[in-house]
């Protein structure tokens, strides 16, 4: 509540003010006001790729939660705009991949096979593009997301292993352990958890993984 109250009180003057405030408000504050601020940022700066990326990510989150076909299409449109106006930006490619994987699921569940197939094909192209940035955790996380969605467990585990070893972030750790569990490599999963938490004694007491 303290965080959302603070966001609400922030002044909005520049397009960037509206952009970052709207992006924070959408998932954690007032979604309706968040949409309004994101749209205002793009109204003031319609050619901004980063504004389209943020709105695409917000729409992708909404599409994931609602299965709304039109929202999924709009998420793709924003991501595609950003990608078409920049060159080889891994964060934008990641956003495009995320939007298309989500849209693939939404279209598939809605029974639109053609749109689903097109979305999955674009996601695959994005995953290949991200291979050009092997030293970036975001790139490997994006590839993991694609491989995980398409049930290529071995490729997913290798991609997220690289991401985790590069950044050691909690999210990458969780995804890496999850992938190891899928491969039934419980011993390695235990090692990763121990390294991340440093709490071997608690693991021995509370869980037996192998």
C-alpha positions in Angstrom: 0.0 0.0 0.0 2.9 2.4 0.8 4.4 1.7 -2.6 1.2 2.2 -4.6 0.3 5.4 -2.5 3.7 6.8 -3.4 3.2 6.1 -7.1 -0.2 7.8 -7.1 1.3 11.0 -5.6 4.2 11.3 -8.1 3.8 14.3 -10.4 3.5 13.7 -14.2 4.9 16.3 -16.6 7.1 14.7 -19.2 6.3 11.7 -21.4 8.8 9.7 -19.4 6.9 10.5 -16.2 3.7 9.1 -17.6 5.5 6.1 -19.1 7.3 4.9 -15.9 4.4 5.8 -13.6 1.9 4.0 -15.8 4.1 0.9 -16.1 4.4 0.7 -12.3 0.7 1.5 -11.7 -0.6 -1.2 -14.1 0.4 -4.3 -12.2 0.8 -2.9 -8.7 -1.4 0.1 -8.4 -4.5 1.2 -10.3 -4.6 -0.7 -13.7 -7.1 1.8 -15.2 -4.9 4.8 -14.3 -1.9 2.9 -15.4 -3.3 2.3 -18.9 -4.3 6.0 -19.1 -0.7 7.1 -18.2 0.9 4.6 -20.7 -1.4 5.8 -23.5 -0.6 9.5 -22.6 3.1 8.8 -22.8 2.7 7.4 -26.3 0.3 10.2 -27.3 3.1 12.7 -26.3 5.9 10.7 -27.9 4.3 8.3 -30.5 7.6 7.3 -32.1 9.3 6.1 -28.8 10.3 2.5 -29.1 10.7 2.1 -25.3 7.2 3.4 -24.7 5.8 0.8 -27.1 7.9 -1.9 -25.3 6.5 -1.0 -21.9 2.9 -0.9 -23.2 3.5 -4.2 -25.0 4.7 -5.8 -21.8 1.7 -4.5 -19.9 -0.6 -5.8 -22.6 1.2 -9.2 -22.6 0.7 -9.5 -18.8 -3.0 -8.7 -19.3 -3.4 -11.2 -22.2 -1.7 -13.9 -20.0 -4.2 -13.3 -17.3 -7.4 -12.9 -19.4 -6.8 -14.8 -22.6 -8.2 -11.8 -24.5 -7.4 -12.2 -28.2 -7.6 -8.4 -29.0 -5.2 -7.5 -26.1 -2.8 -10.2 -27.4 -2.9 -8.6 -30.9 -2.3 -5.2 -29.5 0.7 -6.4 -27.5 2.2 -7.8 -30.7 1.5 -4.5 -32.5 3.4 -2.5 -29.9 6.3 -4.9 -29.8 6.5 -5.1 -33.6 6.5 -1.3 -33.8 9.4 -1.1 -31.4 11.3 -3.8 -33.2 10.7 -2.2 -36.6 12.1 1.1 -35.5 15.3 -0.2 -33.8 18.1 -2.4 -34.9 19.1 -5.6 -33.0 18.0 -4.5 -29.5 17.9 -7.7 -27.3 15.4 -6.2 -24.8 13.0 -5.4 -27.6 13.5 -8.8 -29.2 12.8 -10.4 -25.8 9.6 -8.3 -25.6 8.5 -9.4 -29.1 9.2 -13.0 -28.2 7.2 -12.8 -25.0 4.3 -11.1 -26.8 4.2 -13.8 -29.5 4.5 -16.8 -27.2 1.6 -15.4 -25.2 -0.4 -14.7 -28.3 0.3 -18.2 -29.5 -1.3 -19.6 -26.4 -4.2 -17.2 -26.6 -4.9 -17.9 -30.2 -4.5 -21.6 -29.7 -7.0 -21.6 -26.9 -9.4 -19.5 -28.9 -9.2 -22.1 -31.8 -7.4 -19.8 -34.2 -4.8 -22.2 -35.5 -3.5 -19.9 -38.3 -2.8 -17.0 -36.0 -1.4 -19.3 -33.4 1.0 -20.9 -35.9 2.1 -17.4 -37.1 2.8 -16.2 -33.6 4.8 -19.3 -32.7 6.8 -18.9 -35.9 7.7 -15.3 -35.0 8.6 -16.4 -31.5 11.0 -19.0 -32.9 12.6 -16.3 -35.1 13.0 -14.1 -32.1 14.6 -16.9 -30.1 17.2 -17.4 -32.9 17.9 -13.7 -33.0 18.6 -13.7 -29.3 21.4 -16.2 -29.9 23.4 -13.3 -31.2 23.6 -12.0 -27.6 24.9 -15.0 -25.6 26.5 -12.8 -22.9 23.2 -11.1 -21.9 21.0 -12.8 -19.2 17.9 -11.3 -20.8 18.7 -13.0 -24.1 19.1 -16.4 -22.5 16.0 -15.9 -20.3 14.0 -15.1 -23.5 15.3 -18.3 -25.1 14.4 -20.3 -22.0 10.9 -18.9 -22.2 10.5 -20.0 -25.8 11.9 -23.5 -25.2 9.9 -23.9 -22.0 6.7 -23.0 -23.9 7.5 -25.4 -26.7 8.4 -28.2 -24.3 12.1 -28.5 -25.3 13.2 -29.3 -21.8 16.9 -29.8 -22.6 17.3 -26.6 -24.6 15.3 -24.7 -22.0 17.6 -25.9 -19.2 20.8 -25.0 -21.0 19.5 -21.5 -21.8 18.4 -20.7 -18.3 21.7 -22.2 -16.9 23.6 -19.6 -18.9 21.3 -16.9 -17.7 21.6 -17.9 -14.0 25.4 -18.2 -14.2 25.6 -14.8 -15.7 23.4 -12.9 -13.3 22.6 -15.2 -10.3 19.2 -13.5 -10.1 16.4 -15.0 -8.0 14.1 -15.4 -11.0 16.8 -17.2 -13.1 17.6 -19.4 -10.1 13.9 -20.4 -9.7 13.6 -21.1 -13.5 16.8 -23.1 -13.5 15.8 -25.3 -10.6 12.4 -25.8 -12.2 14.0 -26.9 -15.4 16.3 -29.3 -13.6 13.3 -30.8 -11.8 11.7 -31.3 -15.2 14.7 -33.2 -16.3 14.7 -35.1 -13.0 18.2 -33.9 -12.2 17.4 -33.6 -8.5 21.1 -33.7 -7.4 22.0 -30.6 -9.5 18.8 -28.8 -8.4 19.8 -29.3 -4.8 23.3 -28.0 -5.5 21.9 -24.9 -7.2 19.6 -24.2 -4.2 22.4 -24.7 -1.7 24.6 -22.3 -3.6 21.9 -19.7 -3.9 20.8 -19.9 -0.2 23.8 -21.1 1.6 21.5 -23.0 3.9 22.5 -26.6 3.5 21.4 -27.6 7.0 17.8 -26.4 6.3 17.7 -28.3 3.0 18.9 -31.5 4.8 16.2 -31.1 7.4 13.2 -30.1 5.2 13.7 -31.8 1.9 15.2 -34.9 0.3 15.5 -34.4 -3.4 17.4 -37.5 -4.5 
